[in-house]
Amino acid sequence: SIISDEGIFFLGLGITFALVGLLPAKQYRTQWGYIPAAVLIILGLIQLSVGTFLINLWPIALIIIGGYIIFKNWKK
């Protein structure tokens, strides 16, 4: 599809946590919800902007990271 499903998912989760931060609560704090909201909204926007590029890059990045870990431990 044209719009990344993962991006929409992250944005939805981010909005949900932002709404938790907006809850009026006298007995307990709800401002902690803004932290995961910010992270998830940023990830959602990144996923929406470069979604197909990341899908193609992710397996290659995992192979490179795995090769680096193997090479680093091979010397020991």
C-alpha positions, 0 to 999 in steps of 0.5 A, a space after each residue: 500500500 501507499 501508506 505504511 501500516 507500521 507508521 499508522 500503528 506507531 502514530 496510533 500508539 503515540 496518540 494513545 500515550 499522549 491522551 494518557 498524559 492529558 488525563 486529569 488525575 489528582 492522586 497520581 501523575 500521568 505526565 509519563 505518557 508524554 515520553 513514550 508518546 513522543 518516541 512513538 510519534 517520531 518513529 511513526 513519522 519516520 516510518 511513514 516518510 521512508 517506510 519502503 526504504 527501511 523495509 529493504 534496508 533492515 535485513 541488510 543492516 541485521 546481516 552487517 551487525 551480525 557479521 560485525 559481532 561474529 568478527 569481533 568475537 572471532 578474534 578473542 
